[in-house]
Amino acid sequence: MSAERRRQIEQRIARLQAEAERREDYQAIIRLQRAYGFYIDKGYWREASNLFAEDATFEHGVDGVYAGRERIHRAIVLLAGGNPGPGLPFGQLHEHFQLQPVITLSEDGTTAQGRWHQLSMTGQYGEHAEWGEGVYENAYRKEAGVWKIAALRFYPNFVAPYEGGWATLQPVDGDWRSPALADFPPDRPSATAYQPFPAIFAPPFHYPHPVTGEEVVR
């Protein structure tokens, strides 16, 4: 085998190894976010918060930014109603489907961004039931070979009653921060202000248009 042929084979092997690693990274991020959804579904708040990096941030709607894993854990518990877990009380439904992932890996494979669509079904047996919908724009970081959530940014679009659904919602005026977090102030305010449905808002896209390469401007 000539030296040139050997060089070509080595380059191809290196390229295939790099492609395989990126595929593994992609699948690991998908698994990470879906695991978050499943833990939230069943009240495993500690398991959910342990998916975050120690210095991660958490932002829900216009409630502000919570920094650090422990404060994220507390925010998750409060947003879910204050039940300390693990597990849900009898008759509580808390399903959050993690859908439509668009994952963008950095060139060096150490960080990534992901856009997800969430549909939710929540409620309490015999009392109330709701639909919910929103979009995530998250950041991920690989630490010592393990992918973690570096920043979770969720843009809720609506939470509507099961009966009548989103057709019954009224426009929201003014402050619509979550009452659940009223006594747990954030580390800093949200950078993006918007109003939920029926107002129209498209959360910023972290990725350019896949065909034109242009930035999609809201």
N, C-alpha and C positions, 0 to 999 in steps of 0.2 A: 504494500500500500504506500502510495506516495505521501510525502509530507503535506502537500496541499489537500489531498483527499482526507487525511487524518484531521487536518484543521477544520475542514468543512463538517465532518462528522461531529467533532467536539463542539462546534458552534451550534449545530442542530440539537445536540443533546442538552446543551446549556439553555437554549431557547425553549425546548420542551419542558425542562425542569421548571423554568420560570413561569411558563403558562400553567403548568400543573399546580404550582404553589398559589397562583392567583385564583385559580378555580377553587382550591381548598379554602382560601381566604374568603371568597364570595360565599361559599356554603356555610362557613363558620359564622359570618355576620347574619345570614338568613336565620340560622339556628338560634343565635343570640337573641335577636328581636322576637322571634316566635316564642322562645322560652319566656321572655318577659311577658308576652301576652297571656300565656298559659298560667304563669304564676299569679298575675293580676286577676285572672278569671276566678281563681279559687281561694284567694285571700292569703297567699304566701308572700307577704310584703317584704320580709327579710330576704327571702330568696330573690325576689325581684330587685331589691336595692343592691344586693351583692353582685349583680350583673354590671354595675357601674364602676368606673375607675374611682379611686379614692378622692380625686379632685374634680370629679364630674360636676355638671350642672343639669338642672331640671327646670323646665319652663312649661307651664300649662296655661294656655290662653293668654290673658292679660294679667295673670296673678303674680307676675314677677319671676325672678330667677333665684332658685335655691341652689346653693353651692356646697359640695361635699356630700359624701355618701350618707352620713347620719341624718343630715337635714333633708336629703332626698327621701330617705326612709320615712321620716316623720310626715313629710308632705304627702306621700303616697297613702299613708294610713289615714290622714285627715280627709283627703279627697274621696276616699272610699267609705267615709262615714264614721271613722274613729275606732272601728273594731280592731283590736290589736293583733288578731290572728295568732297562730296560723289557722287558716280555714275560715269559712263563712258561717254565720248563724243560720239556723233552720229557715228555709224558705227564701233566702236571699239569692238573687240571680245577678251575676256580675261578669258577663261574657264580653270580651274585647277581641275581635278578629283582626289579626295583623295581615294586611292584604297588599297586593300590587307593588312589590318592592322594586325600586330603581336604585341600584347600588353603584357607587363610583369609587373605585380604589385609587389611591395615590400611586404615583409612578414607583415609589420605593416600597410600596406594600405595607407601610406601617400605620397608615390612617385611611379612613374611608368616610364617605357620606352616604346617607340613605334616605329616600323618600318612601313613605308608606301610607296606605289608606287604612283607617280604622273604622269598622262598624261595630256598634255595641248594642247589647240587649241587657238591660238592668231592671231591677225591681224587687219587690217584696211580696211574697205569696199572700194573696187575699187583700192586698192594700193598693199597690200601684205597679205600673210597668212603663218602661221608657225605651225608645230607640235613640241611638246617638251616632254621630258621624263626624270625622275630622281627619286631618292629615298630619303626619310626622315629617319633620326635616331634622334628622339626627346626625351626629358625628360619632365615629368609632375610632378606637385606638388599640393597637396591638402592643401588649406589654408582656415581655418575657415569653413570647409565642402565643399569648392568649388574647383574644379579642374581647374588648369591654366597651360599654357605652360611655363615651366621653362627654356627650351633650345630648340630652333629649329635649326636643322642642315640639310640643303638641299644639296644633291649632284646632281646637274644637269648633265645629261649624254649627251644630245644634244638638240639643237633647230635647226630645219631643215625647209627649204621651203616646202610649201604644194606641189608644183609641183616638182616631183622627190624625195622629202623626204630625208631620211637619206642616201640613196644610193649616193647622190650627194656631201656629206660632204667630206672635205679634212682633213687630220691629222693636229692637232693644235700643233704648236711649240712655246715654250716659254710662255710668260705671256698672260693669257687669262682672266684676271679680267674684270668685267663688266664696260664698259665705263660710264654707268649711275652713278656709285659710285666713279668715279675718283676724284671728288671735295668734297667727303664726306668720309674722311679716317676712317678706323675702329679703335676700341679701342685696338685691338691686331691682329696679323696676324693669318691666318688659321693654325691649327695644322697639317692638312693633305694636302699634295700636290698630285695632280693627273692630268691626261689629259682626256678630254671628248672623246666620240665616234668619230672616229672609234677605238681609243685606248680602251682597256678593263680594267675596274676597278670595283671592288666589294666593296661598302662601308662596313665598319666593322659591323658585326652582334653583337647586344647587347645581344643576347640570345644564349645558347648552343643548340646543335642539339637536337630536341625533343625526339628522340629515343635513341641515343647513349649517350647523355649527354655530349658529347665532344665539345670543342670550335671549331668553324669553322674558320680556319686560311686562310687569303687571299693569 
